[in-house]
Protein backbone atom coordinates (compact mmCIF):
# COMPACT_ATOMS: atom_id res chain seq x y z
CA UNK A 1 0.00 0.00 0.00
CA UNK A 2 1.56 3.33 -1.01
CA UNK A 3 2.55 5.75 1.72
CA UNK A 4 0.23 8.74 1.87
CA UNK A 5 1.69 12.11 2.70
CA UNK A 6 0.05 13.82 5.67
CA UNK A 7 -2.49 16.52 4.90
CA UNK A 8 -0.93 19.96 5.34
CA UNK A 9 -1.76 21.52 8.68
CA UNK A 10 -0.01 24.30 10.57
CA UNK A 11 0.10 25.87 14.01
CA UNK A 12 1.08 29.38 15.06
CA UNK A 13 3.25 29.64 18.18
CA UNK A 14 3.59 33.18 19.56
CA UNK A 15 6.04 34.41 22.19
CA UNK A 16 3.84 37.28 23.34
CA UNK A 17 6.64 38.94 25.29
CA UNK A 18 8.73 39.20 22.13
CA UNK A 19 5.81 40.25 19.92
CA UNK A 20 4.62 43.03 22.23
CA UNK A 21 8.10 44.35 23.04
CA UNK A 22 9.21 44.37 19.40
CA UNK A 23 5.99 46.02 18.20
CA UNK A 24 6.12 48.62 20.98
CA UNK A 25 9.71 49.38 20.08
CA UNK A 26 8.83 49.73 16.41
CA UNK A 27 5.75 51.92 16.92
CA UNK A 28 6.61 54.00 19.99
CA UNK A 29 10.29 53.39 20.77
CA UNK A 30 9.11 51.78 24.04
CA UNK A 31 9.40 48.05 24.75
CA UNK A 32 7.62 48.06 28.14
CA UNK A 33 4.09 46.73 27.66
CA UNK A 34 2.87 48.82 30.61
CA UNK A 35 3.05 51.82 28.27
CA UNK A 36 0.48 50.70 25.71
CA UNK A 37 -2.76 48.80 25.29
CA UNK A 38 -3.05 45.87 22.90
CA UNK A 39 -6.12 44.57 21.14
CA UNK A 40 -4.98 40.96 21.44
CA UNK A 41 -8.15 39.49 19.92
CA UNK A 42 -7.80 41.64 16.81
CA UNK A 43 -4.08 40.92 16.57
CA UNK A 44 -4.62 37.16 16.78
CA UNK A 45 -7.27 37.30 14.07
CA UNK A 46 -4.92 39.32 11.85
CA UNK A 47 -2.15 36.75 12.35
CA UNK A 48 -4.54 33.93 11.47
CA UNK A 49 -5.64 35.70 8.29
CA UNK A 50 -2.06 36.43 7.27
CA UNK A 51 -1.10 32.81 7.83
CA UNK A 52 -4.10 31.54 5.87
CA UNK A 53 -3.06 33.68 2.91
CA UNK A 54 0.47 32.29 2.71
CA UNK A 55 0.29 28.75 4.15
CA UNK A 56 -1.05 25.53 2.66
CA UNK A 57 -3.59 23.50 4.62
CA UNK A 58 -5.67 24.29 7.68
CA UNK A 59 -4.82 26.00 10.95
CA UNK A 60 -4.68 23.61 13.91
CA UNK A 61 -4.60 26.37 16.52
CA UNK A 62 -2.73 29.43 17.81
CA UNK A 63 -0.54 28.88 20.87
CA UNK A 64 -0.35 32.16 22.82
CA UNK A 65 2.60 32.03 25.24
CA UNK A 66 2.51 34.77 27.87
CA UNK A 67 3.30 35.22 31.58
CA UNK A 68 1.39 36.34 34.67
CA UNK A 69 2.14 36.75 38.35
CA UNK A 70 1.75 33.30 39.97
CA UNK A 71 0.26 32.21 36.61
CA UNK A 72 -3.01 33.96 37.47
CA UNK A 73 -4.30 35.36 34.15
CA UNK A 74 -4.75 39.10 33.80
CA UNK A 75 -7.91 40.66 32.41
CA UNK A 76 -6.34 40.88 28.95
CA UNK A 77 -5.28 37.24 29.10
CA UNK A 78 -8.79 36.20 30.14
CA UNK A 79 -10.02 37.77 26.91
CA UNK A 80 -7.62 35.59 24.92
CA UNK A 81 -8.24 32.29 26.71
CA UNK A 82 -11.77 31.52 25.35
CA UNK A 83 -11.05 32.51 21.74
CA UNK A 84 -11.70 29.70 19.25
CA UNK A 85 -8.63 27.69 18.20
CA UNK A 86 -6.45 29.64 20.65
CA UNK A 87 -4.54 27.96 23.46
CA UNK A 88 -3.32 30.30 26.20
CA UNK A 89 -0.09 29.10 27.83
CA UNK A 90 1.11 30.98 30.91
CA UNK A 91 4.55 31.12 32.43
CA UNK A 92 5.31 32.94 35.66
CA UNK A 93 6.06 36.65 35.97
CA UNK A 94 8.56 37.30 38.75
CA UNK A 95 8.97 40.39 40.91
CA UNK A 96 11.26 41.97 38.31
CA UNK A 97 8.59 41.53 35.59
CA UNK A 98 10.68 38.83 33.92
CA UNK A 99 9.03 35.90 32.19
CA UNK A 100 9.97 32.49 33.59
CA UNK A 101 9.11 29.18 31.99
CA UNK A 102 7.71 30.63 28.76
CA UNK A 103 10.59 29.53 26.50
CA UNK A 104 10.40 26.01 27.94
CA UNK A 105 6.68 25.82 27.18
CA UNK A 106 7.21 26.94 23.59
CA UNK A 107 9.96 24.36 23.08
CA UNK A 108 7.87 21.58 24.63
CA UNK A 109 4.75 22.30 22.57
CA UNK A 110 6.68 22.66 19.31
CA UNK A 111 8.51 19.37 19.83
CA UNK A 112 5.32 17.55 20.91
CA UNK A 113 3.37 18.74 17.87
CA UNK A 114 6.18 17.57 15.59
CA UNK A 115 6.74 14.24 17.31
CA UNK A 116 3.08 13.26 17.07
CA UNK A 117 2.71 14.45 13.47
CA UNK A 118 0.03 16.96 14.47
CA UNK A 119 1.35 19.57 12.01
CA UNK A 120 3.39 19.69 8.84
CA UNK A 121 4.37 23.35 9.31
CA UNK A 122 4.76 25.71 12.26
CA UNK A 123 4.85 29.50 12.27
CA UNK A 124 7.07 30.63 15.14
CA UNK A 125 6.90 34.25 16.28
CA UNK A 126 9.86 34.61 18.62
CA UNK A 127 13.34 36.06 18.80
CA UNK A 128 15.30 34.14 21.43
CA UNK A 129 18.17 31.83 20.50
CA UNK A 130 16.83 29.40 23.14
CA UNK A 131 14.28 28.36 20.50
CA UNK A 132 16.94 26.83 18.24
CA UNK A 133 17.03 23.32 19.82
CA UNK A 134 13.24 23.01 19.49
CA UNK A 135 13.38 24.18 15.89
CA UNK A 136 16.02 21.58 15.08
CA UNK A 137 14.09 18.84 16.91
CA UNK A 138 10.86 19.65 15.05
CA UNK A 139 12.69 19.59 11.74
CA UNK A 140 13.98 16.07 12.40
CA UNK A 141 10.32 14.98 12.42
CA UNK A 142 9.76 16.63 9.05
CA UNK A 143 8.08 19.83 10.25
CA UNK A 144 8.93 23.03 8.39
CA UNK A 145 9.56 26.06 10.61
CA UNK A 146 8.49 29.47 9.35
CA UNK A 147 9.99 32.20 11.53
CA UNK A 148 8.07 35.45 11.69
CA UNK A 149 9.41 38.57 13.33
CA UNK A 150 8.43 42.18 13.82
CA UNK A 151 10.22 44.68 11.61
CA UNK A 152 12.98 46.23 13.76
CA UNK A 153 13.53 50.01 13.78
CA UNK A 154 17.12 49.17 12.80
CA UNK A 155 19.41 46.15 12.94
CA UNK A 156 17.63 42.99 14.02
CA UNK A 157 15.52 41.89 17.00
CA UNK A 158 15.87 38.14 16.47
CA UNK A 159 18.82 35.88 17.21
CA UNK A 160 20.98 35.31 14.16
CA UNK A 161 21.18 31.56 14.66
CA UNK A 162 17.39 31.27 15.01
CA UNK A 163 17.09 32.97 11.62
CA UNK A 164 19.66 30.61 10.11
CA UNK A 165 17.98 27.43 11.34
CA UNK A 166 14.43 28.29 10.25
CA UNK A 167 13.13 27.08 6.89
CA UNK A 168 11.64 30.44 5.91
CA UNK A 169 11.84 33.90 7.48
CA UNK A 170 9.35 36.75 7.22
CA UNK A 171 8.53 39.97 9.06
CA UNK A 172 5.39 41.92 9.83
CA UNK A 173 5.73 45.66 9.45
CA UNK A 174 4.46 48.71 11.33
CA UNK A 175 1.38 48.95 9.14
CA UNK A 176 0.37 45.42 10.17
CA UNK A 177 0.72 45.84 13.96
CA UNK A 178 -0.27 49.51 14.32
CA UNK A 179 -4.07 49.00 14.39
CA UNK A 180 -3.78 46.80 17.48
CA UNK A 181 -1.45 48.91 19.65
CA UNK A 182 -2.40 52.14 21.41
CA UNK A 183 0.03 54.22 23.46
CA UNK A 184 -1.22 54.69 27.03
CA UNK A 185 1.17 56.82 29.08
CA UNK A 186 -1.55 57.56 31.64
CA UNK A 187 -1.92 53.96 32.82
CA UNK A 188 -1.13 53.52 36.49
CA UNK A 189 1.07 50.64 37.51
CA UNK A 190 -1.12 47.90 38.96
CA UNK A 191 -0.56 44.92 41.17
CA UNK A 192 -0.45 42.74 38.07
CA UNK A 193 2.38 44.79 36.57
CA UNK A 194 4.29 46.27 39.51
CA UNK A 195 7.26 48.52 39.04
CA UNK A 196 10.59 46.76 39.25
CA UNK A 197 12.45 47.59 42.47
CA UNK A 198 15.51 49.87 42.30
CA UNK A 199 18.52 48.07 40.87
CA UNK A 200 21.98 48.75 42.40
CA UNK A 201 24.48 50.32 40.07
CA UNK A 202 27.49 48.27 38.96
CA UNK A 203 29.76 50.35 41.20
CA UNK A 204 27.57 49.65 44.22
CA UNK A 205 27.63 45.92 43.43
CA UNK A 206 31.30 45.51 42.70
CA UNK A 207 33.05 48.34 44.49
CA UNK A 208 36.35 49.55 43.17
CA UNK A 209 35.17 53.15 43.36
CA UNK A 210 32.60 54.91 45.55
CA UNK A 211 28.93 54.19 44.74
CA UNK A 212 27.37 56.88 42.64
CA UNK A 213 25.32 59.44 44.60
CA UNK A 214 21.56 59.55 44.41
CA UNK A 215 20.75 61.67 41.35
CA UNK A 216 19.99 65.27 42.21
CA UNK A 217 18.14 67.69 39.96
CA UNK A 218 21.48 69.09 38.87
CA UNK A 219 22.84 65.66 37.92
CA UNK A 220 19.79 64.99 35.82
CA UNK A 221 20.36 68.12 33.75
CA UNK A 222 21.94 67.77 30.32
CA UNK A 223 25.71 68.06 30.21
CA UNK A 224 27.41 70.92 28.46
CA UNK A 225 30.59 70.42 26.45
CA UNK A 226 32.69 73.33 25.24
CA UNK A 227 33.51 73.28 21.53
CA UNK A 228 35.74 76.29 20.94
CA UNK A 229 33.74 79.17 22.37
CA UNK A 230 30.36 77.48 21.79
CA UNK A 231 28.63 75.49 24.55
CA UNK A 232 27.15 72.24 23.25
CA UNK A 233 24.21 70.62 25.06
CA UNK A 234 24.62 66.90 25.86
CA UNK A 235 22.30 64.09 27.00
CA UNK A 236 20.90 63.66 30.51
CA UNK A 237 21.58 60.75 32.84
CA UNK A 238 18.00 59.47 32.56
CA UNK A 239 18.16 59.49 28.77
CA UNK A 240 21.46 57.60 28.68
CA UNK A 241 20.39 54.99 31.22
CA UNK A 242 17.20 54.33 29.25
CA UNK A 243 19.22 53.90 26.05
CA UNK A 244 21.62 51.55 27.85
CA UNK A 245 18.72 49.41 29.09
CA UNK A 246 17.17 49.34 25.62
CA UNK A 247 20.42 48.15 24.03
CA UNK A 248 20.83 45.43 26.68
CA UNK A 249 17.28 44.23 26.06
CA UNK A 250 17.88 44.11 22.32
CA UNK A 251 21.17 42.23 22.70
CA UNK A 252 19.55 39.64 24.98
CA UNK A 253 16.98 38.98 22.24
CA UNK A 254 19.38 39.00 19.30
CA UNK A 255 22.58 37.55 20.75
CA UNK A 256 21.04 35.02 23.11
CA UNK A 257 20.88 34.84 26.88
CA UNK A 258 23.93 32.60 27.18
CA UNK A 259 26.16 35.07 25.34
CA UNK A 260 25.03 37.98 27.50
CA UNK A 261 25.28 35.92 30.69
CA UNK A 262 28.94 35.32 29.83
CA UNK A 263 29.56 39.05 30.41
CA UNK A 264 28.79 38.67 34.14
CA UNK A 265 29.89 39.60 36.77
CA UNK A 266 30.53 42.63 34.64
CA UNK A 267 32.96 45.00 36.28
CA UNK A 268 33.67 46.18 32.78
CA UNK A 269 32.88 45.14 29.23
CA UNK A 270 35.53 43.72 26.90
CA UNK A 271 36.92 46.54 24.79
CA UNK A 272 35.31 45.33 21.55
CA UNK A 273 31.87 44.92 23.19
CA UNK A 274 32.15 48.27 24.96
CA UNK A 275 32.88 49.95 21.63
CA UNK A 276 29.78 48.31 20.13
CA UNK A 277 27.70 49.59 23.05
CA UNK A 278 28.95 53.15 22.52
CA UNK A 279 28.28 52.95 18.78
CA UNK A 280 24.74 51.70 19.42
CA UNK A 281 24.22 54.51 21.93
CA UNK A 282 25.41 57.12 19.46
CA UNK A 283 23.06 55.72 16.80
CA UNK A 284 20.10 56.17 19.11
CA UNK A 285 21.17 59.67 20.11
CA UNK A 286 22.08 60.75 16.61
CA UNK A 287 25.39 62.32 17.62
CA UNK A 288 28.78 61.47 19.10
CA UNK A 289 29.31 60.74 22.80
CA UNK A 290 33.01 61.53 22.56
CA UNK A 291 32.74 64.91 24.38
CA UNK A 292 30.60 63.46 27.20
CA UNK A 293 32.48 61.07 29.48
CA UNK A 294 29.71 61.00 32.10
CA UNK A 295 27.14 60.15 29.43
CA UNK A 296 29.22 57.16 28.37
CA UNK A 297 29.34 55.98 32.00
CA UNK A 298 25.57 56.44 32.36
CA UNK A 299 25.06 54.38 29.18
CA UNK A 300 27.07 51.54 30.72
CA UNK A 301 25.19 51.84 34.03
CA UNK A 302 21.87 51.46 32.22
CA UNK A 303 23.17 48.50 30.24
CA UNK A 304 24.32 46.64 33.34
CA UNK A 305 21.12 47.46 35.26
CA UNK A 306 19.09 45.68 32.59
CA UNK A 307 21.48 42.70 32.45
CA UNK A 308 21.45 42.33 36.26
CA UNK A 309 17.67 42.44 36.28
CA UNK A 310 17.45 39.82 33.54
CA UNK A 311 19.64 37.36 35.43
CA UNK A 312 18.56 38.35 38.97
CA UNK A 313 22.12 39.34 39.71
CA UNK A 314 22.52 41.71 42.66
CA UNK A 315 23.78 42.22 46.17
CA UNK A 316 22.65 40.17 49.15
CA UNK A 317 21.63 41.45 52.55
CA UNK A 318 25.25 41.80 53.57
CA UNK A 319 25.94 44.07 50.61
CA UNK A 320 28.84 41.83 49.56
CA UNK A 321 29.53 40.86 45.99
CA UNK A 322 27.60 37.70 45.02
CA UNK A 323 29.59 34.57 44.31
C-alpha positions in Angstrom: 0.0 0.0 0.0 1.6 3.3 -1.0 2.5 5.8 1.7 0.2 8.7 1.9 1.7 12.1 2.7 0.0 13.8 5.7 -2.5 16.5 4.9 -0.9 20.0 5.3 -1.8 21.5 8.7 0.0 24.3 10.6 0.1 25.9 14.0 1.1 29.4 15.1 3.3 29.6 18.2 3.6 33.2 19.6 6.0 34.4 22.2 3.8 37.3 23.3 6.6 38.9 25.3 8.7 39.2 22.1 5.8 40.2 19.9 4.6 43.0 22.2 8.1 44.4 23.0 9.2 44.4 19.4 6.0 46.0 18.2 6.1 48.6 21.0 9.7 49.4 20.1 8.8 49.7 16.4 5.8 51.9 16.9 6.6 54.0 20.0 10.3 53.4 20.8 9.1 51.8 24.0 9.4 48.0 24.7 7.6 48.1 28.1 4.1 46.7 27.7 2.9 48.8 30.6 3.0 51.8 28.3 0.5 50.7 25.7 -2.8 48.8 25.3 -3.0 45.9 22.9 -6.1 44.6 21.1 -5.0 41.0 21.4 -8.1 39.5 19.9 -7.8 41.6 16.8 -4.1 40.9 16.6 -4.6 37.2 16.8 -7.3 37.3 14.1 -4.9 39.3 11.8 -2.1 36.7 12.3 -4.5 33.9 11.5 -5.6 35.7 8.3 -2.1 36.4 7.3 -1.1 32.8 7.8 -4.1 31.5 5.9 -3.1 33.7 2.9 0.5 32.3 2.7 0.3 28.7 4.2 -1.1 25.5 2.7 -3.6 23.5 4.6 -5.7 24.3 7.7 -4.8 26.0 10.9 -4.7 23.6 13.9 -4.6 26.4 16.5 -2.7 29.4 17.8 -0.5 28.9 20.9 -0.3 32.2 22.8 2.6 32.0 25.2 2.5 34.8 27.9 3.3 35.2 31.6 1.4 36.3 34.7 2.1 36.8 38.4 1.7 33.3 40.0 0.3 32.2 36.6 -3.0 34.0 37.5 -4.3 35.4 34.2 -4.7 39.1 33.8 -7.9 40.7 32.4 -6.3 40.9 28.9 -5.3 37.2 29.1 -8.8 36.2 30.1 -10.0 37.8 26.9 -7.6 35.6 24.9 -8.2 32.3 26.7 -11.8 31.5 25.3 -11.1 32.5 21.7 -11.7 29.7 19.2 -8.6 27.7 18.2 -6.5 29.6 20.6 -4.5 28.0 23.5 -3.3 30.3 26.2 -0.1 29.1 27.8 1.1 31.0 30.9 4.5 31.1 32.4 5.3 32.9 35.7 6.1 36.7 36.0 8.6 37.3 38.8 9.0 40.4 40.9 11.3 42.0 38.3 8.6 41.5 35.6 10.7 38.8 33.9 9.0 35.9 32.2 10.0 32.5 33.6 9.1 29.2 32.0 7.7 30.6 28.8 10.6 29.5 26.5 10.4 26.0 27.9 6.7 25.8 27.2 7.2 26.9 23.6 10.0 24.4 23.1 7.9 21.6 24.6 4.7 22.3 22.6 6.7 22.7 19.3 8.5 19.4 19.8 5.3 17.5 20.9 3.4 18.7 17.9 6.2 17.6 15.6 6.7 14.2 17.3 3.1 13.3 17.1 2.7 14.4 13.5 0.0 17.0 14.5 1.4 19.6 12.0 3.4 19.7 8.8 4.4 23.3 9.3 4.8 25.7 12.3 4.8 29.5 12.3 7.1 30.6 15.1 6.9 34.3 16.3 9.9 34.6 18.6 13.3 36.1 18.8 15.3 34.1 21.4 18.2 31.8 20.5 16.8 29.4 23.1 14.3 28.4 20.5 16.9 26.8 18.2 17.0 23.3 19.8 13.2 23.0 19.5 13.4 24.2 15.9 16.0 21.6 15.1 14.1 18.8 16.9 10.9 19.6 15.0 12.7 19.6 11.7 14.0 16.1 12.4 10.3 15.0 12.4 9.8 16.6 9.0 8.1 19.8 10.2 8.9 23.0 8.4 9.6 26.1 10.6 8.5 29.5 9.4 10.0 32.2 11.5 8.1 35.5 11.7 9.4 38.6 13.3 8.4 42.2 13.8 10.2 44.7 11.6 13.0 46.2 13.8 13.5 50.0 13.8 17.1 49.2 12.8 19.4 46.2 12.9 17.6 43.0 14.0 15.5 41.9 17.0 15.9 38.1 16.5 18.8 35.9 17.2 21.0 35.3 14.2 21.2 31.6 14.7 17.4 31.3 15.0 17.1 33.0 11.6 19.7 30.6 10.1 18.0 27.4 11.3 14.4 28.3 10.3 13.1 27.1 6.9 11.6 30.4 5.9 11.8 33.9 7.5 9.4 36.7 7.2 8.5 40.0 9.1 5.4 41.9 9.8 5.7 45.7 9.5 4.5 48.7 11.3 1.4 48.9 9.1 0.4 45.4 10.2 0.7 45.8 14.0 -0.3 49.5 14.3 -4.1 49.0 14.4 -3.8 46.8 17.5 -1.4 48.9 19.6 -2.4 52.1 21.4 0.0 54.2 23.5 -1.2 54.7 27.0 1.2 56.8 29.1 -1.5 57.6 31.6 -1.9 54.0 32.8 -1.1 53.5 36.5 1.1 50.6 37.5 -1.1 47.9 39.0 -0.6 44.9 41.2 -0.5 42.7 38.1 2.4 44.8 36.6 4.3 46.3 39.5 7.3 48.5 39.0 10.6 46.8 39.3 12.4 47.6 42.5 15.5 49.9 42.3 18.5 48.1 40.9 22.0 48.7 42.4 24.5 50.3 40.1 27.5 48.3 39.0 29.8 50.4 41.2 27.6 49.6 44.2 27.6 45.9 43.4 31.3 45.5 42.7 33.0 48.3 44.5 36.4 49.6 43.2 35.2 53.1 43.4 32.6 54.9 45.5 28.9 54.2 44.7 27.4 56.9 42.6 25.3 59.4 44.6 21.6 59.5 44.4 20.7 61.7 41.4 20.0 65.3 42.2 18.1 67.7 40.0 21.5 69.1 38.9 22.8 65.7 37.9 19.8 65.0 35.8 20.4 68.1 33.7 21.9 67.8 30.3 25.7 68.1 30.2 27.4 70.9 28.5 30.6 70.4 26.4 32.7 73.3 25.2 33.5 73.3 21.5 35.7 76.3 20.9 33.7 79.2 22.4 30.4 77.5 21.8 28.6 75.5 24.6 27.2 72.2 23.2 24.2 70.6 25.1 24.6 66.9 25.9 22.3 64.1 27.0 20.9 63.7 30.5 21.6 60.7 32.8 18.0 59.5 32.6 18.2 59.5 28.8 21.5 57.6 28.7 20.4 55.0 31.2 17.2 54.3 29.2 19.2 53.9 26.1 21.6 51.5 27.8 18.7 49.4 29.1 17.2 49.3 25.6 20.4 48.2 24.0 20.8 45.4 26.7 17.3 44.2 26.1 17.9 44.1 22.3 21.2 42.2 22.7 19.5 39.6 25.0 17.0 39.0 22.2 19.4 39.0 19.3 22.6 37.5 20.8 21.0 35.0 23.1 20.9 34.8 26.9 23.9 32.6 27.2 26.2 35.1 25.3 25.0 38.0 27.5 25.3 35.9 30.7 28.9 35.3 29.8 29.6 39.0 30.4 28.8 38.7 34.1 29.9 39.6 36.8 30.5 42.6 34.6 33.0 45.0 36.3 33.7 46.2 32.8 32.9 45.1 29.2 35.5 43.7 26.9 36.9 46.5 24.8 35.3 45.3 21.6 31.9 44.9 23.2 32.1 48.3 25.0 32.9 49.9 21.6 29.8 48.3 20.1 27.7 49.6 23.0 29.0 53.2 22.5 28.3 52.9 18.8 24.7 51.7 19.4 24.2 54.5 21.9 25.4 57.1 19.5 23.1 55.7 16.8 20.1 56.2 19.1 21.2 59.7 20.1 22.1 60.7 16.6 25.4 62.3 17.6 28.8 61.5 19.1 29.3 60.7 22.8 33.0 61.5 22.6 32.7 64.9 24.4 30.6 63.5 27.2 32.5 61.1 29.5 29.7 61.0 32.1 27.1 60.2 29.4 29.2 57.2 28.4 29.3 56.0 32.0 25.6 56.4 32.4 25.1 54.4 29.2 27.1 51.5 30.7 25.2 51.8 34.0 21.9 51.5 32.2 23.2 48.5 30.2 24.3 46.6 33.3 21.1 47.5 35.3 19.1 45.7 32.6 21.5 42.7 32.5 21.5 42.3 36.3 17.7 42.4 36.3 17.5 39.8 33.5 19.6 37.4 35.4 18.6 38.4 39.0 22.1 39.3 39.7 22.5 41.7 42.7 23.8 42.2 46.2 22.6 40.2 49.2 21.6 41.4 52.5 25.2 41.8 53.6 25.9 44.1 50.6 28.8 41.8 49.6 29.5 40.9 46.0 27.6 37.7 45.0 29.6 34.6 44.3 
